[in-house]
Amino acid sequence: MQRISLTNIAHQHIKEILKPSDVAIDATLGNGHDAVFLMHLVGPSGAVFGFDIQEAAIAATQANSAGITGLTLIHASHALMAEKIPVQHHGHIKAIMFNLGYLPGGDKSIITQTDTTLCALNTAIALLATDGILTVMAYPGHAGGDLETEQIQLWCEQLKPTHFSYQLLHSTLSSAIAPRLFIVRKTH
Ligand SMILES: C[S@@+](CC[C@H](N)C(=O)[O-])C[C@H]1O[C@@H](n2cnc3c(N)ncnc32)[C@H](O)[C@@H]1O
């Protein structure tokens, strides 16, 4: 049986929502794979804004997105999303992806931090369009990632059910340290 990764599942859910001309955010660019995926869905008439605090991630994304127009790379923390995203897009962002942890192949000591992640998540749901989708890949298997994952679950649980729905998916290798995927939909 073919195993489908949680990242693929996040992509499948986003594919149902994100359409040509839409606007999306990749909150953690890393090597740019998610940003390129989002750009393919929104097409040249859409836009994707991507954030990363590491120059190495910005450079890797630039290299992996060569020839793609409409992708804006922002070398800053996703905690600054509200001020970095042009105001005309606020409330109209159709999809926002977070893929937490460290840059694959990069400096493993530079990881997302619980405080800034939660701050960015609060901004993200305010920027999201009604019917928009937010996905968060979290990794409890590394130091700090366990607390971050726990706090994200608590954050999801306190979202108003009148305005949001949320799903938590575990990897098929279900264990305390296996990755988790949180999928939040803004319903009103
Ligand atoms: C797991 S990687 C992302 C993978 C990426 N989405 C891809 O498709 O390749 C996590 C990234 O989050 C970045 N990061 C850590 N803290 C951040 C912050 N406060 N704001 C934005 N990015 C951050 C790291 O530098 C790292 O590149």
The ligand as an SDF file (V2000), in Angstrom:
LIG
                    3D

 27 29  0  0  0  0  0  0  0  0999 V2000
   10.3260   22.7970    7.7910 C   0  0  0  0  0  0  0  0  0  0  0  0
   10.9700   24.2550    7.0750 S   0  0  0  0  0  0  0  0  0  0  0  0
    9.7280   24.6750    5.8800 C   0  0  0  0  0  0  0  0  0  0  0  0
    9.6820   23.7770    4.6830 C   0  0  0  0  0  0  0  0  0  0  0  0
    9.0790   24.4430    3.4700 C   0  0  0  0  0  0  0  0  0  0  0  0
    7.6750   24.7970    3.6330 N   0  0  0  0  0  0  0  0  0  0  0  0
    9.3170   23.6980    2.1630 C   0  0  0  0  0  0  0  0  0  0  0  0
    8.3580   23.4430    1.4140 O   0  0  0  0  0  0  0  0  0  0  0  0
   10.4880   23.4090    1.8820 O   0  0  0  0  0  0  0  0  0  0  0  0
   10.7400   25.4540    8.3800 C   0  0  0  0  0  0  0  0  0  0  0  0
   11.2460   26.8590    8.0350 C   0  0  0  0  0  0  0  0  0  0  0  0
   10.7060   27.7760    8.9880 O   0  0  0  0  0  0  0  0  0  0  0  0
   11.5980   28.8420    9.0890 C   0  0  0  0  0  0  0  0  0  0  0  0
   11.2930   29.6840   10.2440 N   0  0  0  0  0  0  0  0  0  0  0  0
   11.6640   29.5040   11.5520 C   0  0  0  0  0  0  0  0  0  0  0  0
   11.1710   30.5090   12.3030 N   0  0  0  0  0  0  0  0  0  0  0  0
   10.4750   31.3250   11.4570 C   0  0  0  0  0  0  0  0  0  0  0  0
    9.7280   32.5370   11.6430 C   0  0  0  0  0  0  0  0  0  0  0  0
    9.5960   33.0890   12.8560 N   0  0  0  0  0  0  0  0  0  0  0  0
    9.1700   33.1100   10.5640 N   0  0  0  0  0  0  0  0  0  0  0  0
    9.2830   32.5520    9.3230 C   0  0  0  0  0  0  0  0  0  0  0  0
    9.9750   31.4110    9.0870 N   0  0  0  0  0  0  0  0  0  0  0  0
   10.5570   30.8090   10.1410 C   0  0  0  0  0  0  0  0  0  0  0  0
   12.9530   28.1470    9.1460 C   0  0  0  0  0  0  0  0  0  0  0  0
   13.9870   29.0500    8.8300 O   0  0  0  0  0  0  0  0  0  0  0  0
   12.7670   27.0200    8.1030 C   0  0  0  0  0  0  0  0  0  0  0  0
   13.2820   27.4080    6.8480 O   0  0  0  0  0  0  0  0  0  0  0  0
  1  2  1  0
  2  3  1  0
  2 10  1  0
  3  4  1  0
  4  5  1  0
  5  6  1  0
  5  7  1  0
  7  8  2  0
  7  9  1  0
 10 11  1  0
 11 12  1  0
 11 26  1  0
 12 13  1  0
 13 14  1  0
 13 24  1  0
 14 15  1  0
 14 23  1  0
 15 16  2  0
 16 17  1  0
 17 18  1  0
 17 23  2  0
 18 19  1  0
 18 20  2  0
 20 21  1  0
 21 22  2  0
 22 23  1  0
 24 25  1  0
 24 26  1  0
 26 27  1  0
M  CHG  2   2   1   9  -1
M  END
$$$$
